[in-house]
């Protein structure tokens, strides 16, 4: 998990400054059929929230079996498009600092715990953690270019 933690720490050391440079107008702009940067960052906050549950519950159980994430509904219901950009950036940053703390402190015995999400085939907790950072990198590239 050292590599996953290092990747996440690197993101948290560099990306918040880049996000803070974006104006409210730029963060709010969306093309038809596409999410705005606010909505993408909101989606990443949802990802943090869902993965927080996975990271903790998988360490407490012999297998984690959790629900899928209905991204369109979640993003719309929370009205990320109208939320203050700096508040979204701060929430994303602080939530991910906590997830980094969890990843750095996960017990080795929990890393192989099978995690089934939304009826998919189980994967080890270590893969869920690594995939979380992969997913974040993908969406941050959409926001920051």
Helices and strands as residue ranges (DSSP letters): H 2-20, H 24-28, H 37-60, E 63-66, H 71-77, G 80-82, H 85-105, G 108-110, E 114-117, E 123-124, H 125-144
